[in-house]
Amino acid sequence: MGKPLCYNRSIILLILAVILFQIWVFSSFCLTDLDYSLSHLKNADASVSTTQSFHGDSCAQLSVDSKGSYARIYIYPDQPLPFEDLDQFSMWIRPQSGDGAVQVEFYLDGDGDSRYDSKNLQDARVLSLKKSWSEMEMSNSNWNELDGFDLEYEKYKDNTFLSESLDACKSRLEGKSIVKIYISIYKDSKVPDTSAFIDYIKIADEVISFEPLEEEDIKDGPSSATPGGLMTYTITYGNNQYHPVDLIVKEDYDPRTVFVVSYPPPDPGTINTWTFVNLPPGAHGQITIKMRSVKPAARASIDGHVSGKGFASTEGMLSTEFESYPVTNKVHITAGEFNFSASATTKIRPIIGSALQYGEHGAGDYRAQEQLTYNSASIYAQRDILAGFSPVSVNLSPNGIAMRGDWSAKLLAENDYRNIVWSDRYYQAKSLNLSYKARIGKTLSYLDTNACVLGLADRTAYWPNGFTDTKLAGNFTLQGKARWMWANRSVRPVNVGWLECCPLGQG
């Protein structure tokens, strides 16, 4: 069909990345590359709490009652983390009741299948020795930092693996990757219940601080949109530092998109910059941006005529169809020495429309007059062609070359929106006298033809649930009228339109 003419990252700060539609190939990243879940057991519970926090407004609260044993946080890296790359592992704990014990478990993949299997000898499970809050000299009235590298670890069900430091474990188990981590508190048997708050878990360059927006995609948006349609993008930002930061968000819009509005509004005098001064530690927020894609639009009107004797060849095409195309909006986040960039891509869906192709060629007398009108919704053409065969020579000194060729002409009107095709072909003609009017649009399409031809003709028409095919030879005159009108725009199972065709007259 013819077309119109016409992602270094650091825990020190938020991590920005992107949904990429899609689409289209479309990858999403969150403020942390760590997923987590909290245990919900019959006699123990773990939940997100806003009554206490070390970083931001939220933390995890773990509690075990008199009949329970433990409460747990389950952590899953988005991608397996090489054990030897674990250079940071810590958390902040505020004991609430009892003298509970803390234990950390690392589940390691050794065969590269990105999962832990207890029956696979290449995989491994490493556990820290349980230590109570009193052993770690933690205060019940303050937040206490627990560095995982200060704990001793052993390998599960391996008596040859003596308890040792985390660094020593990393060296002995080099080549394996972390696929999940359990952080558990165990009940103090001397008291009715045991509970504690846990916050700001740092694993390598990633942080979990249990904030509501922490697991949101950094930039989220539609995978596709209609041409000229409204698109809504959401940017999620946050401060993972221990102190306030000045954070700047800046968008680079695709030139084929137009900014409409945002919440919150951009900085005064801009449409693409947001500045957050002294953003508190743990603070998270979102920016919602509404955009429109630029809807393809074109309008043209052609009115002309030509006459003479010689070899003539014309070819023309008009189309209201547009291919699908992607629009990409980029975001840049800066805070001091850190600079992050990401992008989001939306696929603009294609426009299904119509196309008109026409043309003729031959040698001899030729006269044509045409009026063509085109816009993004419809095509109109009125053409009159008078052609007669006669020998023509081209003077290429010192000799002339005789040009001989019968006349042929074509008209192809396709309405892909309504599944209509009209095709007229004339060939091996000694004379052509054609006059036709054609309009192709969503609501109304028609083709009116008058022709006197000495030669051959093929005329075909396809429409929903019907077709015609006519072949003519000789010296004939024909008239044809075909009309399609979308009579009812409401959705009904039948009779949403009709096709009226007048019979072909032949003489």
Summary of the structure (lengths in Angstrom):
residues: 507
radius of gyration: 37.2
end to end distance: 34.6
largest distance: 119.0
contacts: 1642
relative contact order: 0.12
helix: 3%
strand: 60%
